[in-house]
Amino acid sequence: MKTRIFHPEREKDAVAEAAAILRNGGLLGIPTETVYGLGADALNETAVAHIFEAKGRPQDNPLIIHVPDDKSWLARYCQDVPAEAYALAERFWPGPLTMILKRRPIVPLRTTGGLDTVGVRCPDHAVTRAIIAAAGVPVAAPSGNTSGRPSPTTAQHMLEDMDGKIDGIVDGGPCAVGVESTIIDMTVTPPRLLRPGGLPLEALEAVLGTVAVDKAVTGKLAEGERPRAPGMKYRHYAPHAPVTVVTGMPHRSAGFISRHMGPEDGVICFDEFAPLFDGHAVHRLGAAADKGAQARHVFDALRTFDATDVPRIWAQCPDDAGLGLAVGNRLKKAAGFHVEDGGQALIVGITGPTGAGKTSALEAVRRLGGCVLDCDAVYHEMLANDEDLRHAIRDAFGDVFEGPRLDRQKLGNIVFQNPAAMAKLDAIIFARIPAELQRRMALSGADLIGIDAINLVESGVGALCRRTVAVLAPAEDRVRRIMARDGISEDYARMRVAAQKKDDYYRENCTDIWLNTSPSAEEFCRIAMENFQKIQEEINHE
């Protein structure tokens, strides 16, 4: 069989001819916003059987049927549809949501894996909806890969697995979401999440209230247990090399991988940590905070390694919030739920005005065996070693370097009297500091990390921290300490104190306020150590 590739954007008859394949019992690769599907007439048992044959899919793994709208198609193929299902369809269709509902007898048991329920969704891809409407039949369409392999997110991916096995593939461009649809069982109370996907759990909860999470989301089904939805039972998404998934805070999971991987192993990691793995085959998922990018890249990352000879793949795993639940689920299934815990370090951002006692708080971190990262020092080290940073500053402010060394006076003359220029410099620095801090945290492997940052909030560094501590002190105490520390006059010390942010700023923007009225730096250091230990205890009991 020769597999035809349809290009609807330049072939005027592509939709009609693709629909004819489905009507005549053929197999067609269809694009959706999630992944490419392997489609056939859901009411034609022979056509459905060919899906299982082409994929090598177990017969008890149910298929999802795709419809072009919810107005008449939902009631045509499902019965006892609850009002909540229509509310979800109104809110999220077209989109990456599949609902499990009671099937009407018109839907064959072969399509549903022998179940009396059926999964239904309306894909958010105009071409595919047009093809389904033109075919006039619901389309059963699991992901268009060989069973167990990573799902395809481009027509080329699908061609790699299905060339010569199916009649055609419709090239609708790269998939916008990148992980399969979210599946929710609407036949039980409360509704139950069977597969996390492109629609976050939080969005379902906003409409339905309580949503139960099936145990198959986080672990394997028991032997002999029947899956109620695709992706629940069998090992999925797996490249040829074995995968180990590492959970935990991003810098901890990256550090765990760097300490345990072999010299030939490959890595799937967040963008910030790719430099840790120089010399290895690396595929980037996206930034640690960008779960949309991670969803779009996860299957491509897994597929990419099949073109290499790596003996093992290590993968960083996002947390469960938002799309992270779906990305982590796909990675863990690719690994057969072989998961390691990289750990949850306590990261505390420490800020406050000069003379308040921040130095003593940082010393407390060191005495507790933690790692201190000074943002100002990191910035100046980056100035010496990061050509990208130097290039950005040159582009913005001209020739302010003498060779590799920054002429601080020349730059200061430009920015200190010009708020717009100062804001531009801050933007350049703040765009780079968080990623560098993440890299250094991964290398440290410390359980407690204190980040010394005057501009903790403005720089975005506070977003890396579990808690943000502002060390404050009465103005008179600060004046006295600055005079003793820096050997300056009282008038100059008062001027410096007056130029600092007011205490209310810190109270509004930090999670913790420590008021330092201690008679000595040593006494406040002891108090700070106790405070850090209390924070850890609070977090352990959350």
C-alpha positions in Angstrom: 0.0 0.0 0.0 1.2 3.5 -0.9 0.5 6.1 1.8 -0.6 9.4 0.3 0.2 12.7 1.9 -2.6 15.3 1.7 -1.7 19.0 1.8 -5.0 20.8 2.4 -3.5 24.3 2.2 -2.6 23.7 -1.5 -4.9 20.9 -2.6 -8.5 22.1 -3.0 -10.0 18.5 -3.1 -7.9 17.3 -0.1 -10.8 17.4 2.4 -13.3 15.6 0.2 -10.8 12.9 -0.9 -9.6 12.3 2.7 -13.2 12.0 3.8 -13.8 9.4 1.1 -11.0 7.3 2.6 -12.9 7.2 5.9 -16.3 6.6 4.3 -14.9 3.7 2.3 -13.4 1.9 5.3 -9.8 3.1 4.9 -7.3 4.4 7.4 -6.3 8.0 7.5 -3.8 10.0 9.6 -5.5 13.1 10.9 -4.0 16.2 12.6 -5.4 17.5 15.8 -4.2 20.2 18.3 -2.9 17.4 20.6 -1.2 14.7 18.5 -1.8 13.1 15.1 -4.4 10.4 15.1 -4.9 7.2 13.1 -8.5 7.5 12.0 -11.2 5.1 10.7 -15.0 5.0 10.6 -15.9 4.3 14.3 -19.0 2.5 13.2 -17.3 0.1 10.8 -15.9 -2.8 12.8 -13.7 -4.0 9.9 -12.1 -0.6 9.6 -11.6 -0.4 13.4 -10.0 -3.8 13.4 -7.4 -2.4 10.9 -6.5 0.4 13.3 -5.5 -2.3 15.9 -3.6 -4.2 13.2 -1.7 -1.1 11.9 -0.7 0.0 15.4 -0.1 -3.4 16.9 -2.5 -2.2 19.6 -4.0 -4.6 22.3 -7.7 -5.3 21.6 -8.8 -4.3 25.1 -7.4 -0.8 24.7 -10.4 1.4 23.9 -10.5 4.0 21.2 -11.8 7.6 21.3 -14.3 8.7 18.7 -14.0 12.2 17.2 -16.9 14.4 16.2 -17.1 17.8 14.5 -19.4 19.4 17.1 -21.5 18.7 20.2 -24.9 19.9 19.0 -26.2 16.6 17.6 -23.3 14.2 17.4 -22.9 13.8 21.1 -26.5 12.6 21.7 -26.4 10.5 18.5 -23.7 8.2 19.9 -24.0 8.5 23.6 -26.9 8.0 26.0 -27.8 9.3 29.5 -25.6 12.3 28.9 -25.4 14.4 32.1 -25.9 18.1 32.1 -22.3 18.5 33.3 -21.0 16.9 30.1 -22.8 19.5 28.0 -21.4 22.2 30.3 -17.9 20.9 29.6 -18.5 20.7 25.9 -19.8 24.2 25.9 -16.7 25.4 27.7 -13.9 23.3 26.2 -15.0 22.0 22.8 -13.4 22.2 20.3 -10.4 21.3 22.5 -8.2 18.7 24.1 -11.0 17.1 26.3 -12.4 13.6 26.0 -15.4 12.6 28.0 -16.3 9.0 28.8 -20.0 8.5 28.5 -22.5 5.6 28.1 -22.4 4.4 24.5 -25.5 3.8 22.3 -25.6 0.4 20.7 -24.7 2.0 17.3 -21.1 2.2 18.6 -19.5 -1.2 18.2 -17.9 -2.9 21.2 -14.8 -3.4 19.1 -14.4 0.4 19.1 -14.8 0.6 22.9 -12.6 -2.2 23.8 -15.6 -4.3 24.9 -16.8 -1.5 27.3 -20.4 -0.1 27.5 -18.9 3.4 27.6 -17.2 5.4 24.8 -14.8 8.3 24.8 -15.8 11.3 22.7 -14.1 14.5 21.8 -14.3 17.4 19.3 -10.7 18.2 18.2 -9.6 21.8 17.8 -8.4 21.5 14.2 -10.6 23.0 11.6 -9.3 20.7 8.7 -10.0 17.6 10.7 -13.4 18.7 11.8 -14.2 19.5 8.1 -13.1 16.0 7.1 -15.2 14.3 9.8 -18.2 16.4 8.8 -17.7 15.5 5.1 -17.3 11.8 5.9 -20.6 11.9 7.9 -19.3 9.4 10.4 -17.6 9.6 13.8 -13.9 8.9 13.5 -12.2 6.5 15.9 -8.6 7.8 16.2 -5.9 6.7 18.7 -2.5 8.4 18.4 -0.9 7.6 15.0 2.1 5.7 16.2 3.1 2.1 16.5 1.7 1.0 19.8 4.0 1.8 22.7 6.1 4.3 20.8 6.0 8.1 21.4 3.0 9.8 19.9 3.5 11.8 16.6 3.2 15.6 16.7 4.0 16.1 13.0 3.0 14.3 9.8 6.6 13.2 9.3 6.5 11.5 12.7 3.4 9.6 11.7 4.9 8.7 8.3 7.9 7.1 10.1 5.6 4.6 11.8 2.7 4.2 9.3 4.2 4.5 5.8 2.8 1.7 3.7 0.4 0.6 6.4 -2.4 3.2 5.9 -4.1 4.9 3.0 -3.2 8.5 3.7 -2.0 11.2 6.1 -3.3 14.7 6.2 -0.5 17.2 6.9 -2.0 19.8 9.1 1.3 21.2 10.5 2.9 20.7 13.9 0.5 20.0 16.8 -0.1 23.1 19.0 -0.6 21.3 22.3 1.7 18.2 21.9 0.2 15.8 24.5 -3.0 13.8 24.0 -6.4 15.0 25.3 -7.4 14.9 28.9 -9.9 12.1 29.6 -12.6 12.4 32.2 -15.1 9.7 33.1 -18.6 11.3 33.3 -20.4 8.1 34.2 -19.3 8.2 37.9 -19.7 10.6 40.8 -17.5 12.5 41.3 -16.2 12.6 37.7 -12.9 10.8 37.5 -9.7 11.9 35.7 -8.5 8.9 33.8 -5.7 10.5 31.8 -4.2 14.0 32.2 -3.7 15.8 28.9 -3.9 19.1 27.1 -6.7 20.5 29.4 -5.3 20.9 32.9 -7.1 19.3 35.9 -7.6 22.7 37.4 -9.7 23.8 34.4 -12.0 20.8 34.9 -12.3 21.5 38.7 -13.3 25.1 37.9 -16.4 23.8 36.1 -17.2 20.5 38.0 -15.9 21.2 41.5 -14.5 17.9 42.9 -12.7 15.7 40.4 -11.2 12.3 41.5 -7.9 11.3 40.1 -7.6 7.6 39.0 -4.6 5.6 40.4 -3.5 4.9 36.8 -2.4 8.5 36.4 0.4 8.0 38.9 1.1 4.2 38.7 0.5 1.0 36.7 -2.8 -0.9 36.6 -2.7 -4.3 38.2 -2.4 -7.4 36.0 -5.7 -8.3 34.5 -7.3 -4.9 35.3 -9.3 -3.6 32.3 -8.5 -0.1 31.1 -11.4 2.3 30.9 -9.6 4.7 28.6 -6.6 4.8 26.3 -3.2 5.0 27.9 -4.2 3.6 31.3 -2.7 0.1 31.2 0.1 -0.5 28.7 3.6 0.9 28.5 3.3 4.0 26.3 5.4 6.6 24.6 8.6 4.6 25.0 11.8 5.1 22.9 14.1 2.1 22.4 16.5 3.0 25.2 15.2 2.7 28.8 14.1 5.9 30.5 14.6 7.0 34.1 12.4 9.9 35.3 13.7 12.2 38.1 11.2 14.2 40.1 11.8 17.0 42.5 12.7 20.7 42.3 14.4 21.4 38.9 17.8 22.1 40.3 17.7 19.0 42.5 16.5 16.7 39.6 19.2 18.1 37.3 21.9 17.6 40.0 20.7 14.0 40.7 21.0 13.2 37.0 24.5 14.7 36.6 25.7 12.7 39.6 24.2 9.3 38.5 24.2 9.3 34.7 26.7 7.2 32.7 29.2 8.7 30.2 27.1 7.7 27.1 23.7 8.4 28.6 21.2 10.9 27.1 19.2 13.6 28.9 15.8 15.2 28.5 16.1 18.4 30.5 14.7 21.9 31.1 16.5 24.6 29.1 18.3 26.1 32.0 20.2 22.9 32.8 21.4 21.9 29.3 24.9 23.3 30.0 25.3 20.8 32.9 25.2 18.0 30.4 27.7 19.1 27.8 29.2 16.1 26.0 26.0 14.1 26.3 23.1 13.8 23.8 20.6 16.3 25.1 17.0 17.2 24.2 15.5 20.3 25.7 12.0 20.3 27.0 11.6 24.0 27.4 12.2 26.3 30.3 11.4 24.8 33.8 8.5 27.2 34.2 7.1 26.8 30.6 4.9 23.8 30.7 3.2 24.6 27.4 6.6 24.2 25.7 7.3 21.0 27.6 4.0 19.5 26.4 4.9 20.4 22.8 8.4 19.0 23.0 8.0 15.8 25.2 7.2 13.3 22.4 9.7 14.8 20.0 12.3 14.5 22.8 11.5 10.8 23.3 11.5 10.1 19.5 14.8 12.0 18.9 16.8 9.5 21.0 15.8 6.6 18.6 18.3 8.2 16.1 21.1 7.8 18.7 22.8 4.8 20.4 22.4 6.1 24.0 22.2 3.2 26.4 19.9 5.0 28.8 17.8 8.2 28.9 17.4 10.4 32.0 14.5 12.9 32.1 13.7 15.8 34.3 10.0 15.8 35.4 7.9 18.9 36.0 5.7 19.3 39.1 2.0 18.3 38.8 0.5 21.8 38.4 -1.2 22.7 35.1 0.1 20.8 32.1 2.9 19.4 34.3 0.6 16.6 35.3 0.3 15.5 31.7 3.9 15.9 30.8 5.0 14.0 33.9 2.5 11.2 33.2 3.9 10.7 29.6 7.5 10.7 30.8 6.7 8.2 33.6 4.8 5.9 31.2 7.7 6.0 28.8 9.9 4.9 31.8 7.5 2.2 32.9 7.1 4.2 36.1 10.8 3.9 36.8 11.1 7.1 38.9 13.8 8.5 41.1 13.2 11.4 43.6 15.8 14.2 43.2 14.6 15.8 46.4 13.0 19.1 47.5 15.6 21.5 48.7 14.5 24.5 50.8 15.3 27.6 48.7 15.0 30.9 50.7 15.4 34.3 49.1 16.9 36.8 51.6 16.6 40.5 51.1 16.2 43.7 53.1 17.7 47.2 53.5 21.3 47.8 54.3 22.2 47.5 58.0 19.3 45.3 58.9 21.2 42.1 59.4 21.0 40.2 56.1 24.7 39.2 56.3 24.0 37.4 59.6 21.0 35.6 58.1 23.2 34.4 55.3 25.8 33.2 57.7 23.1 31.2 59.4 22.5 29.4 56.1 26.2 28.5 55.9 26.4 27.2 59.5 23.4 24.9 58.8 25.4 23.4 55.9 23.6 25.3 53.2 24.7 27.0 50.1 24.6 30.8 49.7 24.3 32.4 46.3 25.0 36.1 46.1 23.2 37.6 43.1 25.5 40.6 42.9 28.6 38.4 42.9 27.0 36.0 40.3 26.3 39.0 38.1 29.9 40.2 38.2 31.2 36.7 37.5 28.9 36.5 34.6 30.3 39.8 33.3 33.7 38.2 33.2 32.6 34.9 31.6 29.3 35.3 29.7 29.9 36.8 26.3 26.1 36.9 25.7 25.6 39.2 28.6 28.5 41.5 27.6 27.1 41.6 24.0 23.7 42.6 25.3 25.1 45.4 27.4 27.2 46.7 24.5 24.2 46.7 22.2 22.2 48.7 24.8 24.9 51.2 26.1 27.7 51.3 23.6 31.4 50.7 24.4 31.4 50.4 28.2 34.1 47.7 28.4 37.9 47.8 28.5 38.6 44.5 26.9 36.5 41.9 28.8 36.3 44.2 31.9 33.3 46.4 32.5 34.1 50.1 33.1 31.6 50.5 35.9 32.0 54.3 36.1 31.3 54.7 32.4 28.2 52.6 32.7 27.2 54.3 35.9 27.3 57.7 34.3 24.8 56.5 31.7 22.3 54.7 33.9 22.4 56.3 37.4 20.8 59.6 36.3 18.5 58.0 33.7 15.7 55.8 35.0 14.8 54.5 31.6 18.5 53.4 31.0 18.6 51.9 34.5 15.4 49.9 33.7 17.0 48.7 30.5 20.1 47.5 32.3 18.0 45.8 35.0 16.0 44.0 32.3 19.2 42.6 30.7 20.5 41.4 34.0 17.2 40.0 35.4 16.6 38.0 32.2 19.8 36.0 32.8 20.3 35.7 36.6 17.5 33.2 37.4 18.8 30.6 34.9 22.4 31.0 36.2 21.2 30.6 39.8 19.3 27.4 38.8 22.5 26.0 37.2 24.5 26.7 40.4 21.8 25.3 42.6 21.9 22.0 40.6 25.7 21.8 41.0 25.5 22.5 44.8 23.2 19.6 45.7 22.5 21.4 49.0 19.4 20.8 51.0 19.2 24.5 52.1 20.0 27.3 49.7 19.9 31.0 50.6 19.8 33.5 47.7 21.1 36.9 48.6 19.2 39.4 46.4 18.6 43.0 47.0 16.2 43.1 44.0 14.6 39.8 45.0 11.1 40.7 43.8 11.9 42.8 40.7 14.4 40.4 39.3 12.1 37.4 39.3 14.5 35.5 41.6 11.8 35.3 44.3 9.8 33.0 42.0 12.6 30.4 42.4 12.2 30.5 46.2 9.9 28.5 48.5 10.0 31.3 51.0 11.2 34.9 50.7 12.6 36.5 53.9 13.0 40.2 54.4 15.4 41.2 57.3 14.3 44.5 58.8 15.5 46.6 61.7 14.7 49.9 63.4 16.2 52.8 61.5 18.3 53.9 64.4 19.8 50.5 64.7 20.6 50.4 61.0 22.3 53.8 61.2 24.5 52.7 64.1 25.5 49.4 62.4 26.3 51.1 59.1 28.5 53.7 60.8 30.4 50.9 62.6 30.7 48.6 59.6 31.7 51.1 57.0 33.4 53.8 59.0 31.2 56.6 57.7 29.6 59.7 59.3 26.2 59.7 60.9 24.9 62.1 58.3 26.0 59.9 55.5 24.6 56.8 57.2 21.2 58.5 57.6 21.2 59.5 54.0 21.8 55.9 52.9 19.1 54.6 55.1 16.6 57.2 53.8 17.4 56.2 50.2 16.4 52.5 50.8 13.0 51.0 50.2 10.5 51.4 53.0 9.6 48.5 55.2 6.1 48.4 53.8 7.5 47.3 50.5 9.0 44.2 52.0 6.0 43.5 54.1 3.8 43.5 50.9 6.2 41.4 48.8 7.9 38.8 51.1 6.4 35.7 52.8 8.4 36.2 56.0 9.6 39.3 58.0 12.4 38.9 60.5 12.8 42.0 62.7 16.4 42.2 63.9 16.7 44.0 67.3 19.5 41.7 68.6 22.4 43.3 70.4 25.0 41.5 68.2 25.4 39.9 64.8 26.2 36.6 66.5 22.9 36.7 68.5 20.9 37.4 65.3 22.7 34.6 63.4 21.6 32.1 66.2 18.0 33.4 65.9 18.1 33.1 62.1 19.3 29.5 62.3 16.3 28.7 64.5 14.0 30.5 62.0 15.3 28.4 59.1 14.7 25.2 61.0 11.2 26.3 61.8 10.5 27.0 58.2 11.7 23.5 57.3 9.4 22.0 59.9 6.5 24.0 58.6 7.1 22.8 55.0 7.5 19.2 56.2 4.0 19.4 57.7 2.3 21.1 54.8 
